[in-house]
Amino acid sequence: MTVSRPVPRPGRRRPVVWRAWELAGAACVQVAAVAWLRPGPAGLAAGVACALAAWGVLEFAFRGRRALRPADHVTLARLVLVGCVAALVTARLVHGGPAGALVALAAVALVLDGVDGRVARRTGTSSDLGARFDMETDALLILILSVQVATVVGVWVLAIGAMRYAFAAASWAAPWLRGPLPPSFARKAVAVVQGVVLTAAASGAVPYAAAFVAAALALLAWSFGRDVLALAARHRRTRRGREVHGARRARVLDPVAR
């Protein structure tokens, strides 16, 4: 009598989480790029710190995805460039030196800013998380460039880089600031102006740079002020209608209106 043994079924393989490899790879590329730029010990430390911070934040933010989407890869490349700019700005703060390399890298990051959104629309992979990733990368680049320009024009330039983060901090005290805003060409144009003006001013080759930067700051204040007034008006309307809007407690990485 022959006894047949059951054939063991192969166990299910766990799906490969490509996201983790993509983000870790981007962090390694950034560290290698910063080392190649030779920004000195302070710049290298800043570049490595940016790479590690970006890796940790993005791992948390994209934890629900197995892989990044096409537009996310473009934004991730921009973030690597931003980390290199941060390293070069830190090196200039400590040792001085020419600004050619950081201006070139910032210019490439600004050009790619128009690519990721187009890729997302072409591939049908647009998402709120991808848009948030793009917006935070823009904000970080503007903050870093404002630090560089502040050394030439004056400390008041830091208001440009800090305004987005002040708005996000205010949303913790006033949750209605996290309400949605309609798309606005003016808002996008003002954001582009900040990056272009700060990059040009960082080069040191633009005459009357302080005047251009002041005009950019005025435009940014107008843009934020307009949106704050719109959100405040909506909040008043919802309170009159006895609706609860944005009443929950704020959390880290909560989206904000802009």
N, C-alpha and C positions, 0 to 999 in steps of 0.2 A: 504494500500500500504506500503510495507516494503522497507525502504531505507537502502541499504547496505553501510557500512562505509569502506573505503579503509583500508586495513591492513597496518600499518606502517612498512616499511622495516627497518630492523636493520641497524644502521649506520656501516660503515666500521671501524674496529678497527685499530688503528695505530700500526704498527709492533713494537714489543719490541726491543729496542736498547740494546742488551746484552753487546755490547762493553763497554758502560758506566759503567755497573755494574761490569764487569770483571776488568776494570782498577781501579775503586774505591775500589773494593775488594782487589786487589793487594796492593794498597796504605795502606789500613787498616792492611793487614797482615804484611807489612813491618814495620809499626809503632809498632804493637804488638810484632814482633820479636825483634826489637831494644830495646823496653822496657824490654823484657825478658832477653836480654843480659846485661842489667844494665851498659851501658857505661859511666854513669855520665851525668851531665847536658849538657856539650858540645857535647858529642857523641849523646845524644838523640836529641839535636837540629839539628845536622848534618843529622841524620837519617830521622827525620821528614821533613827537607828541601828537601832531596833527593826524598822522597816519593811524596811530593807535586809537585816538579819540574817534576818528571817523569810522574805523572798523567796529568799535564797540557800539556806537550809536546806530549805525546802519544794520548791524546784526540784530539789534533789538527791534528797529523799525520794520525790517523786512522779514521778521521771524515767521510770518504766515505764508511766505512764498518759498518754493523749492528752488526757483531760479529767477534772476533778474530779467526784465524785459528789454527789448532792443533800445528804447529811449533811455532806460536806466543806465545802460552801458555808456552811452554818450555823456550823461550827467556824471557818471562815476569817473570818466576820463577828465572831465572838467574839474572835479573835486581833487584829483591827483595834481592837476596844474595849480589849483588854488593852494594846496599844501606846499608846493614848490615856491610859490610866490611868498607865502608866509615865512618860509625858511630864508629867502633872500631879503625880505624886509627886516627880519630879525638881525641878519648879518649886517645890514646897512646901519641899523640902529646902534650896533655895538662897534663896528669897525669902519663904517662909511664905505665909500667906493661907488662905482658907476651903477646906474639903474637900468642899463640896457636890457639885461637878461630878464629882470622881473617885469619890465614893461612889455617885452615880447611875449612872455608866458601869459600875462594878464590879457593881452590883446587876443591871443588864441582862445583863451577861455571865454572871452566876450563873444567872439565869432561863433563858437560852438553853442552858445546860449540860444541861438536861433535854429540850431539843428535838432536838438533833442525833442522839442515840441513837434517839429515837422515829422520826425521819424515816428513819434507816437501816433500821430494822425494817419500817416501813410500805412502803418502796420495795424491800425485798429487796436492799439494796446494802451490807450490813454487811461490814466487812473488818478484818483485824488492823491494817492501816496506818491506817485511819480511826479505830479505837479508840485507837491510839498517838497520833495527831494530837490527839484530844480530851484524852487524859491529859496530854500535854505542855502543852497550852494551860491546863488547870486548874492544873498545877504552877507555870507561869510567873505566873499571876494571883495565886496564893497567896504566891509569893515576893515579888512587888511589893507586895502588901498588907502583908506582914510587915515590909517596910522602912518603910512609912508608919507602922504601929502602933508599931514599935520607937522611933520618935522621941517617942512619947507615954508608952508603958508601960515600955520598957527594951529594951536590946540583946538580952536573952534571947529575945525574940519571934522573932528571926531563925531560931531553931532550927526553927520551924514551916516556914518557906519553904525552909530548907536541907536538911531531912531527906530529901526525895525525891531530891535531887541527891547527897547523901552516900551514899544507898543505891545509886544508879546508879554512882557512883565506886567503891564497894566491890565491885561486880560485876566490875570489871576485875581485881581481885586474887583474887576468889572467884567464878569463872564459874557455880557452882551457884546463885548468887542470881538468875540469869536464867531459872531453871526456871519452868514454868507454875504458876499458882495457880488453884484452883477459884474460880468466881464467889462473891462474898460480899456480902450486903446490908450487913453491919456495916462492911465496908471502904468501901463507897460512902457510907454514912451519915456515917462519920467524916470523909470528904473534904468532904462538903457542909457539915458543922459548921464546918470550918476556914474555908471561904469566907464563910459567914454571920457567924461570930463576928468575923473580921478586918474585914469590911466594916462591921459595927456599931461596932466599936471605933475604926475610922478616922474615923467620923463625929464622934466626941468627945461624942456625946449620950447615951451609955450609962453609967449609974453602975456602979461596981465593974468597969470594963472589964478591969482586970488580972486579977481573979479568973476571969472568964469565959475570957480568953485562956489563962490557966494551965490551966484545966480542959480546954480544947481541945487544948493541947499534950500533956497527960497522955493523952488519948484517942488522939492520933496516935501517941505513943510506944508505947502498948499495941498499936495496930493493926499497926505495923511490927514490933514485937517478936514478936507472934504469928505473922506471916507468915515472919519470919526463922527462927524455931524450926521451923516446918513445912517450909521448904525445907532446913534443915540435917538434919532427920530423914530426908527423902527422899534427900538426898545420901548419908547414911550407909547407907541401905538399898541404894542402887545400887552403892556401893563394895563392900558385902558380896557382892552378886551379880556382882561383877567386870564391871560395865557401865560404859561411858564415858559420862558425862553432863556436857554443857557443857564439854568439855575443850579445845575450840578457843580460839584466842586472841581476846580481845575486840576489837571494831571499833567505830568511831564510828557512832552511830545504831543500834547493836544494841538490840533490845527487851529490857527488863528486866521482872521479874515484876509490878511495880507502879509 
